[in-house]
């Protein structure tokens, strides 16, 4: 039985790029709670609805994928008033994967019509099969990246 979980963080593409460059994830406007549920070795993928928050151009694609490094949540000092929580992630080289061609096959998207609702909470835990489908669409080998627990 595996203890590995698979997560989607919903983040604007420009912030995804910052996280990938820095080797971390930050979700839900810097909240710690969602990150505290993630463990070393868990799969993590970013879904970007837009280029920037709240009204950038539509992206609607999975934009980065990796593995949670050590599961240690920490705070970063962005400014005096903004100290977001982060978690280190080892990102893999990957191509963006538009969500629309995958909607019919992704089980965590219950409403195939109102599919955006699946992403509304900012962080989603998804079944391994869904994560594997996303990884493949991004040009990754799920078996190589996550196969042996």
Secondary structure by P-SEA (a helix, b strand, c coil): cccbbbbbbbccaaaaaaaaaacccccccccccccccccccbbbbbbbccccccccccccccccccccccccccccccccccbbbbbbbbccccccccccccccccccccccccccccccccbbbbcaaaaaaaaaaaccccccccccc
